[in-house]
Each structure stands twice: as structure tokens, then as C-alpha cells.
Amino acid sequence: MPLHPQPSMTPYRLPKQYRKSFMSSRIPPKPKRSASSSNIVLASRKHYAVIGAGMAGVVCARTLQQAGHQVTVIEAQPQVGGRMASRHSAHGSFDVGAQFFTVRDPRFQLALDSTPSVTRHWSVNAIRTLDATGKVAVTTQRGMEAHLVGVPTMDSLLASWAAPLDVRLNEYALAFERDALNPSQWQLRTEDVDGGVHVYAGLDGVVLAIPSPEAQELLADSETDVPADWQLSDVYIAPSWTLLLTFAHAVDPSITNMGPQWNAARTEHPRITWLSRESSKPGRGKVERWTVQASPDWARKHENDEPQRVAAKMLQAFSELTRIRATPSDIRVVQWGYAKTINPLPKDAKGQARSHLWNAKSAIGLCGDWCLGYRVEDAFVSGLELALAVLGE
């Protein structure tokens, strides 16, 4: 909902021209939860709960369901997508998390080929690297991997993949414990946005497809023993702030040049790590819009700042890098508690990367991009390979 900053004497006050249009949100919030579940489990199949409907969770659930099992997906947010989330405004959409993805694993390509209408190549011809002053230091062009995006928004891909699944949105997982009627199974308690508590019983396994700190918290709340070799405390996922800027007046015919001629750049600026012209992506509309992501170090140092302070500092850095001095017609800021994996899951005793964690004895598994890195494809591989481990393949 709109957030109207109060007058402040600090130098970080947003200019009053767009103060009323400022909006902020924090991801993930801790909503309360919803929905009832059928506890009827056919003898021919098992029933799994997957907590989290980002890339890893949707892929894991989809694979288990395609193998003939019943799967219930619990998602705290009002839509699927996780860090492939998108936000909508009167002037067009923004990809507030992942900006694009690449394909290196043939299994990922096969999955994408099954829904070709919801992805397209982003014809960004080069990605610049800017120094702290905004000068182009490096241009990455030759041999650049194909950059893909969801259409019409980044989360469209997962919305398509999740369509056949039983997804319970706006439900927060409270804890899971052994089933009261069958101690060999699990039951999961959730809470909906209205404060209603729901119990999903008769579960043969539980998958946590959420950031590792949240998984650790849920495992602790569930009083579940965690294998020592899982090493979850060694994983670090940095927070982030994402600034969303709209320049609706840029469609004025008298304005012939709005900012730089490039559409995407990484930067060495201490506050900003990435900028992209949202309107350059396929299916996004023509109104000039920019997505600006804070650097991990700066976001960590300022994770408790007021959103309007963060927005003002990031807007200043954006202007320094792009030379765009115009006043945005709309400005929003989104905070991610867990955005980019800095330290992934430690390798196993043989020095091999671990794409997932699965305890066959307790039937509890964990997956997410954080097992391997921070790429969208890492999340896909993690969810797929956990599902295959559950299936014994």
C-alpha cells in the first residue's frame, strides 16, 4: 500500500514532487495463513508438502506430482514466484528479483521447451560494467549467453508451471510434527491471513523450499533434529533493496534522449550493483522504467533503515550513474530479507557440491538456489534433484 513519508529534517528526505507516489514493501513479510486440506491419500501414492513456491519449490512439487504423488504447496506470499517476483504499477510491471536467467543444464532447457509461450530472449546486446562515477569500464558482448525473461512478467514462467499444482497462497508454515494418528507420517500447521490455523495431516514427507535461515527457524520450531553434516549455519544469503523508478513523462515527443543508450549494467558504485531499463524487456510496455538493485554490502548495512531514506540514497546513486536528473513520476522500493547467496551450502566430504539435502529416514528435504549459488538455474536444479532423491532415482 502507499507509504507517505513524514517531513524530516534529515538530508535523506525525498523531494516533495514525488513524495505522495512513493511506495515501499518488504519481502518476505510474515503474513498469517489459509485454506483447508483433504486428508484423503490414495493407497497408490504418497502425499508430500512443499513449503515455498519459488523456482525450487515449484519444480520439486511438479516433478513429484508428475510421478503420481499428491503434493500440497504452501506459499506465504499472495502469488507464486519467490525471487522471480514481479510488481505491477499503472505504467507497467517491474521484475523486482531476478532480472534474467541463462540456461546451461539441458534439463532446464527441456523444461522451458514445454512452455515456450511464457519465456523470450531479452535482446540486450551488451551488459556494461560501470565504475563508481558511471563511466563504462567493461562491455560484455562477445560470447554472451542468451538472456531469457518470463513474459509478460518474470513470474509468468512459474505461474504457468504451478497452474496444475495445489498451491495454498497466503499461508505461513508454523511447524510440523508427527501425525497424531500415524506417527510414521507428518502433519503441518499453517496460519492464514485472517489468523485461521489449518492442519495438513497424513504427510509422507516435507520439503522446505525456502531460504536457509527460514528453514533453520522452521526446523527449530518443529523441534526436528537436523543432521550435523547439513551445515545450514554456514550458508549466508545477503539482503537487498530494489528501487523501482518510473519516468512517465519520457514519452513526451519533445524528449529525444532519456538517459544512457545502454539498457543494463553492473556497477562498482558502493550503493548500486545493477541497473536495467525495464521497458527494454519483451512484453513490458514502452513507458520508461528502471529497476535498480543495491549492492549486498550496502543493503546489509542499511537493512534497518527507513524505506524513504534508502530510496533517496539509491536515487542519488542512480542519477550519478545514469546522468538522469529528471524527477521520477513514481518511485517504489522493495526490501528482500534474503536476496543473493554469498556463501552457498558447503560441499560434501568428497568435495562435491550438494544440490539439495534429503534425510530419507525422517523424510525431510531442503532445496533452493542457496544450495549451489544464486542463479535461477541453480534453484531449478536443486528442486529437480531433490524430487529425484525423494523418488529414489
HELIX and SHEET records of a PDB file:
HELIX    1   1 ARG A   19  SER A   21  5                                   3    
HELIX    2   2 MET A   55  GLN A   66  1                                  12    
HELIX    3   3 GLY A   82  MET A   84  5                                   3    
HELIX    4   4 PRO A  106  ASP A  113  1                                   8    
HELIX    5   5 PRO A  116  VAL A  118  5                                   3    
HELIX    6   6 SER A  156  ALA A  162  1                                   7    
HELIX    7   7 SER A  212  ASP A  221  1                                  10    
HELIX    8   8 ALA A  228  TRP A  230  5                                   3    
HELIX    9   9 LEU A  232  ASP A  234  5                                   3    
HELIX   10  10 ALA A  248  VAL A  251  5                                   4    
HELIX   11  11 GLU A  278  SER A  280  5                                   3    
HELIX   12  12 PRO A  296  LYS A  301  1                                   6    
HELIX   13  13 PRO A  307  THR A  322  1                                  16    
HELIX   14  14 ASP A  369  CYS A  371  5                                   3    
HELIX   15  15 VAL A  376  VAL A  390  1                                  15    
SHEET    1   A 8 PHE A  22  ILE A  27  0                                        
SHEET    2   A 8 ASP A 330  ASN A 343  1                                        
SHEET    3   A 8 TYR A 236  PHE A 247 -1                                        
SHEET    4   A 8 GLU A 288  ALA A 294 -1                                        
SHEET    5   A 8 ILE A 272  ARG A 277 -1                                        
SHEET    6   A 8 ALA A 264  THR A 267 -1                                        
SHEET    7   A 8 ILE A 127  LEU A 130  1                                        
SHEET    8   A 8 VAL A 136  THR A 140 -1                                        
SHEET    1   B 6 ASP A 166  ARG A 168  0                                        
SHEET    2   B 6 GLN A  70  ILE A  74  1                                        
SHEET    3   B 6 HIS A  47  ILE A  51  1                                        
SHEET    4   B 6 GLY A 205  LEU A 208  1                                        
SHEET    5   B 6 ILE A 364  LEU A 366  1                                        
SHEET    6   B 6 LEU A 357  ASN A 359 -1                                        
SHEET    1   C 2 SER A  86  SER A  89  0                                        
SHEET    2   C 2 GLY A  92  ASP A  95 -1                                        
SHEET    1   D 2 THR A 119  HIS A 121  0                                        
SHEET    2   D 2 LEU A 148  GLY A 150 -1                                        
SHEET    1   E 3 GLU A 171  ARG A 178  0                                        
SHEET    2   E 3 TRP A 186  ASP A 192 -1                                        
SHEET    3   E 3 VAL A 197  LEU A 203 -1                                        
END                                                                             
